[in-house]
Amino acid sequence: MNIAVDERFDIWMTELEARHLAEHTFTEVRKALQSLSSIYVERREKLTAGAALEGAGKRAAFALFYAPLHFCLVQEIVRALGAGSGSERLLDLGCGTGAAGAAWALESGEACRLEGVDRSGWASRETRWNYRALGVRGRSARGDLLRTTLPGKGAGILAAFTVNELSGADRTRFLKKVLAAARRGARVLIVEPIGGRITPWWEEWADAFRAGGGRQNVWRFRVELPELLLRLDRAAGLDHRELAGRSLWLSEG
Ligand SMILES: C[S@@+](CC[C@H](N)C(=O)[O-])C[C@H]1O[C@@H](n2cnc3c(N)ncnc32)[C@H](O)[C@@H]1O
């Protein structure tokens, strides 16, 4: 266990709670969380329209609940893949509030610099705050991942819970971009939730990653959630004591 990272996570959770529960009551966040989870689970077509991060309540629920869960899941995946070393630079595309990229950066050592890109101005500002709170060296910018120049050797590229938000045509363009970056030596990690209905494009991407020497994995991790996440999870009728997800990983090393 990496104590330094775990301590930073605990401090971050305390600061997140103070930040978001100053503006919203627990009950407001719980209700927003239920609405957000129904968008994620049942009405994913609304995602491409950006509905998930509309409204202060849903934003708070995302920042306070889903972002730390994504941090924990990506941290476990990076550890399981042995992906924690070898990247001087990390690019987090569709970074949301920055949590998933920060998890990878904290596994990659002090020298690693992180850049978050998101089309949402709110997400970009929140990412800046989270990088500071987690002690990650990085910056974030508002932008479209399809217009972002992707790095090559020495860099890692992450898209966590993002590819599914793209339209079919954009997803095809994005696949070509990340495969080209991998051929230039970048390491690429894609993370999505489990569920064939939710990600019907997954097999095509998995074939393309395998053809390039990469791998796909389905993961289930039993984690000890912080008290606040447990309380929100229970109150919203959810169960995230086991974190599940799938990944695509392509690395020449
Ligand atoms: C479900 S959130 C995931 C956020 C983060 N990666 C995480 O794991 O917590 C998806 C994010 O992708 C962003 N996004 C969707 N399409 C995008 C695009 N074309 N360019 C940049 N960001 C995009 C959304 O604004 C949103 O913040």
The ligand as an ORCA input file, in Angstrom:
! r2SCAN-3c Opt
* xyz 0 1
  C     -18.437     10.864    -17.199
  S     -17.350     12.214    -17.274
  C     -15.844     11.403    -16.782
  C     -14.867     12.362    -16.195
  C     -13.536     11.780    -15.728
  N     -12.778     11.232    -16.812
  C     -13.715     10.781    -14.628
  O     -13.361      9.603    -14.840
  O     -14.188     11.135    -13.557
  C     -17.082     12.484    -19.007
  C     -16.395     13.815    -19.312
  O     -16.053     13.850    -20.702
  C     -16.206     15.176    -21.149
  N     -16.302     15.152    -22.618
  C     -17.238     14.531    -23.376
  N     -16.986     14.739    -24.694
  C     -15.854     15.498    -24.762
  C     -15.094     16.045    -25.834
  N     -15.450     15.856    -27.110
  N     -13.995     16.767    -25.534
  C     -13.637     16.998    -24.242
  N     -14.324     16.515    -23.194
  C     -15.418     15.770    -23.439
  C     -17.464     15.669    -20.428
  O     -17.527     17.082    -20.371
  C     -17.271     15.024    -19.044
  O     -16.608     15.890    -18.154
*
